[in-house]
Amino acid sequence: MSDELSPEMLEEATPDLLTLEDEDGKEVTFEVIDATEVNGTRYLAVIPYQEDPESLQEEAELILMRIGTDDQGEYMDIVDDDEELLTVGKVFEERLRAMYDIDDSELD
């Protein structure tokens, strides 16, 4: 078996990154973990990106972002409405459990 990575393996290993500018004008990079649509609105589940794997936090903060459009084009907002956060959070929780094959007994 070869130790070389195929182009397909490299593509799978490359994180999907998203760089946004915060309200102070500072660029912040996130790794997109998942994307889905809930009730006709598109959402992203992201975590702050750490380039160095050694510095990765074991429990990185998952941030849910809403994708919307206005007369200037597409924009993203952090979901901060409690009801919307609960609804969308449950959808992502189910999707991520299936994606990463997480069992409830593993969480204790």
Secondary structure, DSSP 8 states (H G I E B T S, - for coil): ---S--HHHHHHHS--EEEEE-TTS-EEEEEEEEEEEETTEEEEEEEE--SSGGG--TT---EEEEEEEETTEEEEEE---HHHHHHHHHHHHHHHHHHTT--GGGG-
